[in-house]
Amino acid sequence: MGKTTGFKEFERKDEAYTAVKKRVADYKEFTVPLSNAEITEQGSRCMDCGIPFCHSGCPLGNLIPDFNHMVHQGEWQKASWILHSTNNFPEFTGRLCPAPCETSCVLGIIEEPVAIENIEKNIVERAFKEGWIKPQPPKTRTGKTIVIVGSGPAGLAAAQQLNRAGHAVTVFERDDAIGGLLRYGIPNFKLEKGIIDRRIAILEAEGVSFEVNVNVGVNYDVEELKDFDAVVLCGGATESRSLPTPGIDADGVIQAMDFLTQQTKVYFGQTIENQVLATDKDVIVIGGGDTGSDCIGTSNRHGARSVTNFEIMPKPPGLRSASTPWPYWPLQLKNSSSHKEGAERNWLINTKEFVTDENDKLTALKTVNVEWKIVPGQRPKLIEIEGTEKTWPCDLALMALGFTGPESTISDKLGIAKDVRSNYKAAYGKYQTNIPNIFAAGDMRRGQSLIVWAISEGREAAREVDIYLMGKSDLATKGDGDLPSL
């Protein structure tokens, strides 16, 4: 695949970023695209490796060597055709996916891996620009009605697939705009919302119906779900994790998702009373994942006095750890664009107290350094290091600790079983809950995970719903069906 000697001739080249001072002045995407010639060279680096581990490393089973080869040959329309055969929304994954395909790339054993994610992004952007991505409404309708609860990537993927199978699909979103976590959980500087809107326009033209401000079990009676032939629950894992720490309820301790959602809504003209701002504040972000990184980037754009990041786990190595050899997902230090904009990062640190003044307003955090004691056959044990206590000035603490699972409103009212991790119980590969016509997919079923897994589960759940309703299905999931028409 690609050019036979391309991996020897061309080095990996990634998109550049605009200067920090310039990009933190607004909330727009700030990558500097490569030229078509440069992207063609990147596609040429794909090796004829025999066994494409990138394909198996991708939860969607994307046909990566195939679209790389098309880019190498300048066949961009065919590349788009191949890419969309397994991925409904490459414009999302091309921006937000952590790219497990790249960490399992064979070339990555000896060199920098193929820039798969950036190639994917360039293919879909070229396809939109050229007008190759067009609505594909079904030729016939089955008469079956389906409701998708939740409009994140899992819900949107399930909706598009089921609509193309000929079913009448309605998507309920409890917020005021479609997109779920993509809309309000991801900052605009990582995903401009027009990217979502143009894809929603395609789905609407194909026949998918969307209804916002519909919160099932709250302002929409769950009994009305019985009017549909099938229900697919894709509400995500939205229960934020907290800490059992003194002072956690102080004024100034804020859940990350509340902070990020407010900023996006304000950016698009909504009025948020008492918006949480980082302006001129000493900000501490607790949690070292992607959400924590998003909080750092947003705080810098607010004009924070200082931004500090706490992580309770050890600092990952700069290179792939021996404990996660190729082609596994590597234990390796990640420096996001937001980290590079300015933040003091601290590992192996535990928050012991949120210090407040007489008005219960946050003023500082007390911490202690920790270490992890590893005993084979036992759970790791957290050990505090004596004499390492420290007090950090802090006006705003952002809790970016991930999510414990989905909300239980729908499951309680419908009697849907849950697994031991509080997720909606539905076997992987079947996606059917204990109520036969109700299915679950994405983070609501598997717990907090990756966007690429959400799209994959939405596609696979759609196939199972189609089989449930029709007895068979022609819907493809992981590259096992016909490629879509252009």
N, C-alpha and C positions, 0 to 999 in steps of 0.2 A: 504494500500500500504506500501511497505517496511516491516520492522519488527514491529509487533504489539506494542511492548514496546520500539522500537528503539529510539524514541525521548526522552525517559526517561533515557536510558542507555548511549547514546553517545552525547557528546557536538559537536557543530559545529567546524569544523577545516578547515581552509583555507590554500592555498598555502603560503609558506614563500617566502621572497625575499632575494636575495644575498645582502651582506653588501653594504651600500651606496658607500663607497670608491671604491669598486670593480666594481659596476655596472655603475657608471658614467664614467668609463674609456673607455667604448665602447658603441656600439649601438645595442647590442644583447638583446633578451628577457632575463629577469633575475628572473623569477619565479622558485621556487623549487617545483617540482610536489610532490603530495602525493603518497603514495604507493597504489597498487591495493586494499590491505586490508583496508586502510584508506578510500579510495573512496567508497568501499563497505559499510563501516560503515556509511558514509554520506548518501548514498542511503537508508540505513535502517532507517534513521531519518524521512523519509517521512511518514506522518500520514495517517491513514484511515479516512480522515476528512469529507467524505460524499460529500461535494461540494468543488471541487478543484479550489479555487479562483486563484491559480497560472496559471491555464489554461486560464481563462478569462483575467488575467492581462497581458498575453503575446500577443502582436499584431499578432503573427503567429499562436496562438492557439496551441502551442506545447503540446503534450500529456505527460506532465511532470510526473504525478504520475506513468504512465505506464513505462516510461524508468527508473525512479528511482527504481521501483519494480524489473525490469530486472537486474539492477546493484546489488541490494540487493541479488538477487538469483545467481549472477555470470553469467547471460546470456547476455554477452556483445554484441554478434552479434545481438541478438534480440533487445537490447537497441538501437543499431545503426540503425536498420531497422525502429524502431518506430520514432526515432529522425529525420531521413531523410524523413519521410513521410510528415512532415510539414515544414521542414527547409532545404533549399538547401545547406546552408553554415554554419553549426554549429561551424566550426573552426574559423569563423569570430565573430559570436555572442558570442561564449564562451570566447573570449578575450576582446571584445569591447563593448558589450551591457551593459547598466547600470542595467540590470536585474529587470525590473518592476515585473517579476514573483516572485522574492524573497520578494519584499516589500508587495505583496499581499498574501504571504504564511500564511496559518492559524496558523502554529506553531509560526510564528513571533509575534503573539499577546502576547504570554507569555514567549517565549524563542527566541534565535537567529534562524532565518529562515533556512530552508534547503538550503544547498550550491548548488543550482540548476545550476548556471552558470558554476561552476567548474566541476560538474558532467558531464554536456554537453560537455565541452572541453575535458575531459578525455575519454568520449565515442568515440568522433570522432577521437581523436589521436590514440586510440587503434584500431579503425577500419582501419585507414590508415596503421598503423604498421602491422596489420594482413592481409592486402590485401583484406579486405571486400568491400572497395569502388572501384567499377569497372565501366567503361563506360557502359551506357545503351542506345545505339543508337536505334532509332525507327525501327520497323520491316518493315514498309512501309512508303512511302513518299506521301504527298498530292499534290505536284506540286505547292504549294503556296510559295511565297517568302516574307520574312519579314526582315526589317532592324531595329535594335535597335541602337539608338543614345545615346551613353554614356555607359561606362563599369564599373560603380560602382555597388554596391550590388543590386540595383533595376534592372539595365540593365542586369546583369549576371543572376539573378533569372528569369527574363522574357525570356531571351535567352534559358536557359536550359529547361524551361517548354515548350516553343513553339517548340523547336527542338524535344523534346520527343513526342510531338503531331504529328510529322511527317512533319513539315514545314521546309523549307530551311531558316536558320537564319544567318544573317550577323550582326556583331556588329562593329560599328564605334567608335573609341576613338580618340579624338583630340590630346592627349599627345602621347609620344613615347613608352608607355607601357600600358598594360591592367590593370585595377583595379580602375580607377577613384580616389576618395578620399582615398580609401584603400591603393593605391600605394604611392601617394605623400603627402597626407594630414595627414596620421597617421604615427608617427615616427616608425622607425624600431624596437626600443626597446619595443614598444607595439604590433607590428605585423610584424614579420620578413617576408620579401617579398617572400621567398620560400614557405610560406604557401599559398600565392595567386597563385604562379606559378604551384604548384602541382594540384590545383583545375582547373586552366585554361587548363592544359593538359588533364584532364578528359573531360571537355567540348569540346575540340578540337577532342578528340577521339570519342565523341558522334556525331560529325558532325557540330558543330558550327564554323563558320568562323569569324576570327577577323582581322580587319584592323586598324592600328594605324596611327597617324599623319593625320587623316581625320577630318577636322574641318568644319562641315556642315554649309553652308552659308558664309564661308570664302574661303577655298581652295577646297570646294566641292559644286557644284551648287545645290541649293535646288530643281531645276527642275528635277534633276536626281532621286529624291526620288519617282517620279511618276512611276519609273520602278518596284517598289515593290508593292505587293498586300496590305501590311499594314506597317505602321511605328509606332514604339513605342519610344517616347521621354523620356529619362531617364538621362538627362544631369545634374541634380542636381541643387542646389541653390548656385551659385558661385559668386554672386555679394557681395563683402565684405562691411560690414558696416563701415562708417567712423565717424568722429566727426566734428561739425561746430565750431572748436576751432582755435584761432590764432596760427600760426606756424605749422599747420598740415602738410604742404608740406615740412617741413624742412628735411635736409639730416640727417637721423638717425631715422625717423619715418617710420616704416615698417609694412605692413600688415602681420599678423601672417602666413597666408597660403604661402606667398612668402618665408618667412624665413624657414618654415618647408619643403617646396618643394625643395628649394635649397640644404638643408642639406642632404635630402635623395638621390638626384641625385649625389651629390658629394660622398656620401658614396659608391655608386655603380659605381664610376669611371668616372663620367662625369665631364667635366671642366666647372665651372661656373665663368665667368669673374666678378670680384668685388663681390664675395660672401659676404653676410651679416653675420658677425661673432659677437658673444657675448664675445669673448675672452678678458679678462682684462677690461671689460666695466661694468659700472653701468647700469643694465638693469631694465626697468620697463615694466611689462606686464599689459596691460589694458584690463580687462575682466576676470571673475572668472570661466569660464566654462571649458569644457574638452580641447578646443583648447588652452586656456590660460595655463592650466596645461602642455600640450605638449610643449609649448614654454618655460616653466620653466625647464622641464627636459632637453630639448635641450640646453638651455643656460648654465645649470650646466655642461653638457658634453663638451661644448665649453671652459669652464673655465672662466665663468663670474666673475668679481670682487664682484658683489652683484646682487641679484635678488629680486625684489620687485613686489608685485602683488596688483593692484587696482581693487576694485569692488564697483560699485555705489549703490548696494542693501545692505540691512542690513545683518549682520552676521547671518546665520541660526542657530537654536538651535542644541545642540549636540544630542538630542533625537528627535523623531518624534514630530512635532508641533501639537497642538490640532486643528489647522486649516486644517490639512490634515490627518484625522484619517485613520486607517486601513480600507479597503484595498487600499486606494488611494496612489498615488505616494507621498512620504513624503517630506515636507519641512524640511531638515535636513542637517547639515554640512557634507561636503564630503572632506576627506583628501586623495588625490591620492598619489600614490607612488612618483610622481614628487614633490609634496608639501613636502613630508617627506625627500626629498633629499636636501632641503634647499631653503626657500623663506620667505620673510617677507610679510605677508598677511594683507591687509588693507581693511576695509569695510566702506561704507557710505562716499566715497571720490570721488570728481569730478575734472577732469582735466580742468583747466581754460586757460592754455597757455603752448605752447611748446616754451621754451626759446632757442634762437640761438645766435651764435657769429656773427662777421662781415662777415663770409663766409657762412652764413645760415646753419651752422652745429649745431645740437642739443647739448645743454649743460645742460639743466635742465627742470623740469616740475613745474609749479605752480598749486597748488591745493587748494581746500577748502572743509571742511567737510560739509556734508549735512544731512538732515532728510526728511522723507517722511510724508506728511500730508494726512491722510486718512479721506475723507468725504464720508459717505454712498451715493451711487448713482452717485458719481462723479469719474473722473479719479484721481489717486494719484498725488499729487503735490509735486515737488521737492523744498525743502527750503534750501538755503545756510545758514550756521551758522556763524554769524558775529564773526570776531576775530580768525578764525581757518585757515587763509591762511598760506600756507607753500610752500617752494621751495625745490625741491628734485634734487640732482645731477643726471644727466642721460645722457648717451652717446647713448643709444639705447632704443627706445620705440616701443614695439610690440603691434599692435592693434589686439586684439582677441575678437572682439565685435560681432561675428556671421555674418550672411549673410541676406541681404534684399530680396533675391529671385533669380530666374534664369536670365541668360542673355537673352536679347530680340532679338538677331540676327535672330534666326529661326522663332520666332513668328511673327516678323515684315515682314519677307520675304514670309512667307506662309499665313499670315493673320489669325493666331491662336488667339482666344480670351483669355484675361487674367482676373483674378478675382481682387477683390479690393486690394489684397495684392501683386499684380504683378506676381502671379504664373500662370502657364499655366492652363486655365480653363478646367476642366474635372471632372465630378461629381464622388464623391467617390462611389465605387461599380460598376461603368460603365467605367471610365477612358477614355472615348471617348471625343475628342475635338469637336469643331464646324465643323471640317473637318472629315467626317465619317470614313475614313480609317487611321486616325492619332490618336494615343492614347498617353497619358502622365501618368507617374507614378513616385513615389519616391519624393524626395525633389523638383523636378521641378514642380510637381503638388501640393504638400501639404506644401511646404516651408521647411526650415531647420528642420530636425527631427532626429530620431534615426535610426541606422543601421537595427534594427529589423523591423521597419516600412517600410524601403526601400525594404527589402526582401519580406515582406508581400505584399506590393503594386505591386512589380514586378510579383509575383505569381498570384495575383488577376487580374492584367491587362492582363497577358498572357491568362487566362481563357476567358476574355471578347473578346480578339482578336480572339481566336480560335472559339468562338461562332459566331463572326462577319463573319469569313471566311467560316465556315463549317455548321453553323446553330445549332450546339450543341457542347458540350465539355465534355470529360472525365477527364480533368485536375482537380486535387484536389487543394484546397487553404488552408483552415484551418482545416485539419484533417477530411474533409468530403468525402474522397474518399479512394480507396484501397491503402494499404501500398505498397511501392516500393519493387521490388524484390531485393535480395542481389546479 
